Amino acid sequence: MAKDIENPCIAVCQLSGDLCLSCGRSKDDIRQWKRMKRPEKMAAVQRASQRLKALRKKAGGASR
């Protein structure tokens, strides 16, 4: 059996609208995580990673 995808939650929830600023997941992804199949989890982790990169880039640009 394939290894399960690790939950990206870091237990420091900071919700802003529909997004957790700590892990990058949407509220829907957070709610549905336990019911997601492996491919869905992989996609959710990828989306979260992209969101976090965009947030960091935006925050870095705002401080200049």
Helices and strands as residue ranges (DSSP letters): E 15-16, E 19-20, H 27-32, G 33-35, H 38-62
